[in-house]
Amino acid sequence: MVISSDKSIAQIARELGVKTPTLYSWVNKEKDDEVTNEEVTKAELFDELKRLKQELADVKEQRDILKKATAYFAKESQLKCAWIKAHREAFSIEKMCQMLGVSTSGYYDWLNRPPSPRQLDDKHLIPLITEIFNSQRNGCGTRVIKKALSRQGFQLSRRRIGRLMKLAGLKCKTRKKFKATTDSRHHYPVAPNLLNRAFVVDKPNRTWVGDITYVWTDEGWLYLAMVIDLFSRRVVGWSMDKKMKTSLVNNALLMAIWQRKPERGLLWHTDRGSQYASDSHREILADHGITQSMSRKGNCWDNAVAESFFHTLKVELIHQSRFKTREEAKQAIFDYIEVFYNRQRLHSTNDYWSPVDYEKMNKVS
């Protein structure tokens, strides 16, 4: 009232019944508070403006990165338009076109134009590729699919197959490392490395390799020992148990011997584990005229085929499952080995034939 009035402070002081110096002090204090509030408001506005400018700069940088990355990773306009079509319910078409570097008119032209002969072929090929991919338990890439398609009369480049796999959303399972089970700290004799990484064999039942791995279940560990014939990569023997005893590897080898009935002179290669070096295991080898070979200490590449099989098993089955019981795991592993791996899975070493089909082609009894 005092500040906005036309009256003097002395006159107002007399009307209010207060001393003039007192009123002067009140007026000065009010003016100081107004200045302080105005300064605080300006400081806050400056900070907010500074923050917004930084945020805008960050958004622009992210936009530029996205635009450059999009231009690099999605150079084909068809893929861009297909992505826009798939996400048109979630985002503005104009914004997506802008971000992906596609003109709006170009997108609508693509959307409304009749499919080309190549696009019609793609539409027919995608279900075939998906069927092959699923038949290999989502573990195959363009090489395997290319070979499988060629047997059906379709000659496609791996690049085109890769593009169609992207359109279909097909992605290979990733691989993980797993722990070795070898215990070479024992007093048993160790055989020399006679195989020496000669993994290509021209006849069946000449060279077998074996190894042990483990599978976790809610009941505890389940151990798996297997025997592979290097000729066809077929699993010819296997055994599972809750304990990793010598009987585990003995049973796997005896199963292979019973099924294949190899002639004397077979080469049997494993790691240096105590189970394979045990007296009872070496007795089985001697009884059937089998020559023993072992990897060098700490060298997993000397038994790469066996390691590769377990790697594949882990990727295509174990890492995709959770087993409540050991019996459930046994059934799943049996199905994987006997139904899928031996009879359906295409193997690069066999010119992309399954182990069983490869043996049939080579008239293996």
PyMOL commands that set and color helices and strands:
alter all, ss='L'
color gray80, all
select helices_A, chain A and resi 9-16+20-73+77-86+93-100+104-112+117-135+142-151+158-168+246-260+274-277+279-287+300-316+318-320+326-341+348-350+355-361
alter helices_A, ss='H'
color red, helices_A
select strands_A, chain A and resi 207-217+220-229+234-241+267-270+291-294
alter strands_A, ss='S'
color yellow, strands_A
deselect
rebuild
show_as cartoon
